Amino acid sequence: MKAIEWLGNALRILDQTKLPHEIVYRDALSYKEVAEAIEQMEVRGAPAIGAAVAYGFALGALEYQGNREGLPSFMEEVQDRLSETRPTAVNLFWALRRMEDRLRECWDVDDLDEVRRLLIEEADRIADDDRRMNRLIGEYGNEIIPEKSNVLTHCNAGALATVEYGTALSVIRKAHETGKTIHVYADETRPLLQGARLTVFELLRDKVPVTLIADNMAGYLMQQGKVDLVIVGADRIAANGDTANKIGTYSLAVLAQAHGVPFYVAAPTSTIDIKVANGQEIPIEERPAKEIRECFGVAIAPEEVNVYNPAFDVTPAKYITGIITEKGIIAAPYSVNLLKLMVRS
C-alpha cells in the first residue's frame, strides 16, 4: 500500500484520513490539489510530504499554458503555495529546493515539454532517494534492537508517512524480518490518532505483534519494565540534535530518561536542518481547534472552550540516545557529529 504514486500526469494519494476503515485514493491533477491534500493530512509524514510537493511542483509545470518566458514567475506561485502547507516538516522545503534548483538548471532549455520531463525526473529521484534511505535506516537501526524486545513508538513513522517502508517502523520491520522476537506498543497519538489508525493498521498487515495504548499509559508501562526502547520519527532535526516530532514525543523522552529506557529518533538526513541552530528556532504548526473539540466529527467538548493545538513538540537533544539515519547511527555530541554527517553527505 503506497501513500503516494506518480501516474505520469497526476499524483495518486491514499487518503489517510479515511483509514483504517476505508481505503480511498484520489488523483491530484494540479499543484493546488496536492497542497490541499497535505493541509488536510490526506498525505502526511515528513518524507511523504517532501515527495508529494516535488510531484506537486512538477504538476505545476504540466499545468502551465503560457510561453517559456512566463514559466519562472508561474513556478514561483506554485512554490509559494506548496511551501505554506506544513511549516514544521523540513523535508517539504528540502524537496522544493531540489526542484527549484533543477528548474534553474533548465533556464537554457527552450522546449517546455523537455523542462517538464526533467522536473518529473527530479521528482522521481526524490522519491527513489526516500525509498533507499528508508531501507538503510532499517538496516542500521536493526543493530540496536535486541533479539527479544518491546518497542514503544509514537504517531506513525511507517510506510504511510514515507514513499515506502518507513523510518521508525523501518527499524521495527527489519527486526521482524530478520527473525527477532519483537513486540510493539503503539501510542494512540491524540488528537488525530495516527498511532491507533495508521501504525496499528500497518503492523497488523505485516503481522508484527502490536498492542495499542492510550498516550497517558506510556509512563506506567515503563515503570512496569515493559518497554526496552523507544523509537520515533522526526519532522525536523536542528543542528544541535533537538528534534521536532508529533506532539507528545517530548513527554515520552522525559519518561524514557527517568526510567533508563533508550530513546531513538529515526529519520533520513533530509530531515536534518543544519541552518536551524536549536529547537527554539523550529517553527511549530498549530492546527485547527476543532481537532481537539471533536473526534471524527463528534463533539467531545463545549464549542466555546478555548483550544491550544500545536501539532508538534521539540525534544531536547539531551534526551536522545541516538539518531538513526541512512548514513548510520549518530550519537552525541550532535552539534559536532550532525555537522560532520552533513558535510560528508
C-alpha positions in Angstrom: 0.0 0.0 0.0 1.5 3.3 -1.1 0.9 6.7 0.4 1.6 8.4 -3.0 2.2 7.2 -6.5 3.0 9.1 -9.6 0.8 8.2 -12.6 2.5 10.3 -15.3 0.2 13.2 -15.3 -1.3 13.0 -11.8 -0.3 12.1 -8.2 -2.4 9.3 -6.7 -2.9 9.9 -3.0 -4.1 7.5 -0.4 -6.5 9.5 1.8 -5.2 8.7 5.2 -8.0 10.5 7.0 -10.2 7.6 6.0 -8.0 4.8 7.3 -8.3 2.2 8.8 -12.0 1.7 7.9 -11.8 2.8 4.2 -9.1 2.6 1.6 -9.7 5.6 -0.6 -7.5 7.0 -3.3 -7.8 10.3 -5.1 -5.8 11.5 -8.1 -4.5 15.1 -7.7 -4.3 16.7 -11.1 -3.0 20.1 -10.0 -0.5 21.5 -7.6 -3.3 23.2 -5.7 -4.9 19.8 -5.1 -1.6 18.4 -3.8 -1.4 21.4 -1.4 -4.9 20.8 -0.2 -4.2 17.1 0.4 -1.2 18.0 2.5 -3.0 20.6 4.6 -5.9 18.2 5.2 -3.5 15.5 6.2 -4.6 13.1 3.5 -0.9 12.7 2.9 1.3 13.3 5.9 4.6 12.4 7.4 7.7 14.5 6.6 9.3 12.2 3.9 5.9 11.6 2.1 5.2 15.4 2.2 8.6 16.0 0.6 8.0 13.6 -2.3 4.4 14.9 -2.7 5.5 18.6 -3.0 8.1 17.5 -5.6 5.4 16.0 -7.7 3.2 18.9 -7.0 5.9 21.2 -8.4 6.1 19.0 -11.5 2.3 19.2 -11.8 2.5 23.0 -11.7 4.8 22.8 -14.8 2.4 20.5 -16.5 -0.4 22.9 -15.8 1.4 25.9 -17.2 0.0 27.1 -20.6 2.0 30.2 -21.3 5.2 30.9 -23.2 8.7 29.9 -22.0 9.4 33.4 -20.6 6.5 33.3 -18.2 7.3 30.0 -16.6 9.6 31.2 -13.8 7.1 33.6 -12.3 4.3 31.0 -12.5 6.6 28.4 -10.8 7.2 30.9 -8.0 3.5 30.9 -7.4 3.5 27.1 -7.3 6.4 27.0 -4.9 4.8 29.6 -2.6 1.5 27.7 -2.4 3.2 24.4 -1.7 5.6 25.8 0.9 2.8 27.2 3.1 1.1 23.9 3.7 3.1 22.4 6.7 5.7 24.7 8.2 7.4 22.2 10.6 8.3 19.4 8.2 11.7 20.4 6.7 11.6 17.7 4.0 9.0 19.8 2.3 11.5 22.7 1.9 14.4 20.3 1.1 12.4 18.8 -1.8 11.2 22.2 -3.1 14.8 23.5 -3.1 15.8 20.5 -5.2 13.0 21.1 -7.6 13.8 24.8 -7.8 17.5 24.1 -8.4 16.5 21.7 -11.2 14.3 24.3 -12.8 17.1 26.8 -12.6 19.4 24.3 -14.5 16.7 24.3 -17.2 16.8 28.0 -18.0 18.5 27.4 -21.3 16.1 24.7 -22.4 13.6 26.2 -24.8 11.3 23.2 -25.2 8.7 23.4 -22.4 7.9 19.7 -22.7 11.6 18.9 -22.1 11.6 21.1 -19.0 8.5 19.3 -17.7 10.2 15.9 -18.3 13.3 17.0 -16.4 11.2 18.2 -13.4 9.3 14.9 -13.3 12.6 13.1 -13.5 13.9 15.0 -10.5 10.7 14.3 -8.5 11.2 10.6 -9.3 14.7 10.8 -7.9 13.5 12.4 -4.7 11.0 9.5 -4.3 13.7 6.9 -5.1 16.1 8.5 -2.6 13.4 8.2 0.1 12.9 4.5 -0.7 16.6 3.9 -0.5 17.2 5.9 2.7 14.3 4.2 4.5 15.7 0.8 3.8 19.1 1.8 5.0 17.6 3.3 8.2 16.1 -0.1 8.8 19.5 -1.8 8.3 21.3 0.4 10.7 18.5 0.6 13.2 18.3 -3.2 13.4 21.7 -3.2 15.0 20.3 -1.7 18.2 17.3 -3.9 18.5 17.8 -6.8 21.0 16.9 -10.3 19.9 13.8 -10.1 22.1 12.4 -6.7 22.8 9.4 -4.5 23.5 9.5 -1.3 21.5 7.3 1.8 22.1 6.6 4.1 19.2 4.5 7.3 18.8 2.4 8.6 15.9 3.1 7.0 12.5 6.5 6.8 11.0 5.8 3.9 8.7 5.3 3.3 5.0 2.3 5.7 5.2 4.5 8.5 6.3 7.1 7.9 3.5 7.3 6.9 -0.1 7.9 3.3 1.1 8.9 1.2 4.2 9.0 3.9 6.8 11.6 5.4 9.2 10.9 4.3 12.8 8.8 1.4 11.5 11.6 0.6 9.1 13.7 -0.4 12.1 10.9 -2.4 13.5 10.1 -4.1 10.2 13.7 -5.0 9.6 14.0 -6.5 13.1 10.8 -8.6 12.5 12.0 -9.7 9.0 15.3 -10.9 10.5 13.5 -13.2 12.9 13.8 -11.2 16.1 11.1 -11.6 18.7 9.7 -8.0 18.7 6.6 -6.6 20.2 5.4 -3.0 19.6 3.4 -0.7 21.9 1.8 1.9 19.8 0.6 5.2 21.3 -2.8 6.2 20.0 -1.5 9.7 19.4 -4.2 12.3 20.1 -5.8 14.3 18.7 -5.9 12.7 15.2 -5.0 9.1 16.4 -2.3 8.4 13.8 -0.9 5.6 16.1 -4.3 3.9 16.5 -5.4 4.4 12.9 -2.2 4.1 10.9 0.6 2.5 12.9 -1.5 -0.3 14.2 -3.0 -0.8 10.7 0.4 -1.1 9.1 1.8 -3.5 11.8 -1.2 -5.8 11.7 -0.9 -6.1 7.9 2.7 -7.0 8.4 1.9 -9.5 11.2 4.1 -7.6 13.7 2.8 -8.2 17.2 1.4 -4.8 18.4 -0.6 -3.5 21.4 -2.4 -0.2 21.3 -2.2 2.0 24.3 -3.6 5.4 25.2 -1.0 8.2 25.2 -1.1 8.6 29.0 -0.2 4.9 29.7 3.4 5.1 28.5 4.9 6.1 31.8 3.1 3.2 33.6 4.4 0.7 31.1 8.0 1.9 31.6 7.5 1.8 35.4 6.5 -1.9 35.0 9.6 -2.6 32.9 7.6 -3.5 29.8 9.5 -1.1 27.4 13.0 -1.9 26.3 13.4 1.1 24.0 11.5 3.9 22.3 11.8 4.7 18.5 10.1 7.7 16.9 10.3 9.5 13.7 11.1 13.2 13.2 9.8 16.2 11.2 12.9 18.4 11.7 16.2 17.9 13.5 18.1 21.0 14.4 21.9 21.3 14.2 22.3 20.6 17.9 20.1 17.5 17.8 16.9 19.0 19.1 14.1 17.2 17.3 10.6 18.2 16.4 8.1 15.4 16.2 4.4 14.7 16.7 3.1 16.4 19.9 3.6 14.0 22.9 7.1 12.9 21.8 8.8 15.2 24.3 6.8 13.6 27.2 7.9 10.1 26.1 11.6 11.2 26.0 11.4 12.6 29.5 9.7 9.4 30.8 12.3 7.3 29.0 15.2 9.0 30.7 13.5 8.8 34.1 13.2 5.0 33.6 16.5 4.4 32.0 14.9 3.4 28.6 16.9 4.2 25.4 15.2 6.8 23.2 16.0 6.8 19.5 15.0 9.0 16.6 14.9 7.5 13.1 15.0 9.9 10.2 16.7 10.4 6.8 19.4 13.1 6.5 16.8 15.2 4.6 15.1 15.8 7.9 18.3 17.4 9.4 18.2 21.2 9.2 21.7 22.5 9.9 20.5 26.1 9.3 18.4 25.8 12.5 20.7 26.1 15.5 18.3 24.6 18.1 14.8 23.5 18.8 13.7 27.0 19.7 14.1 28.1 16.1 11.9 25.3 14.7 8.5 26.7 13.6 5.7 24.7 15.2 2.5 24.3 13.3 -0.8 25.0 15.2 -3.7 23.0 13.9 -7.5 23.9 13.9 -9.3 24.0 17.2 -11.9 21.5 16.0 -9.4 18.7 16.0 -9.4 18.9 19.8 -13.1 19.8 20.3 -14.2 17.0 18.0 -13.3 13.4 17.4 -14.1 12.4 13.8 -17.0 14.9 13.6 -18.4 14.1 17.0 -18.3 16.9 19.6 -16.4 15.9 22.7 -16.0 19.4 24.3 -18.0 22.6 24.6 -17.9 24.6 21.4 -17.0 27.8 23.3 -13.9 26.4 25.1 -10.5 27.8 24.1 -8.1 25.3 22.5 -4.4 25.1 22.1 -3.4 22.6 19.4 0.3 22.5 18.4 0.9 19.7 16.0 4.5 19.1 17.2 6.7 19.5 20.2 10.5 19.6 20.5 12.6 17.0 22.3 15.9 18.4 23.5 19.0 16.5 22.3 20.0 15.6 25.9 17.1 13.1 26.0 18.0 11.4 22.7 20.2 8.3 22.8 20.9 8.2 19.1 19.6 9.4 15.7 19.3 6.6 13.2 19.9 7.8 9.6 20.7 6.2 6.3 24.4 7.1 6.9 24.5 5.3 10.3 23.6 5.9 13.9 24.6 9.3 15.2 25.4 9.9 18.9 26.2 12.9 21.0 27.7 15.5 20.7 25.1 16.1 18.0 26.3 19.6 17.2 29.6 18.1 16.1 28.5 14.8 14.7 25.5 16.0 12.7 27.6 18.7 11.0 30.2 16.1 10.1 27.5 13.9 8.7 26.0 16.6 6.6 29.4 17.7 5.3 30.1 14.2 4.2 26.7 14.0 2.5 
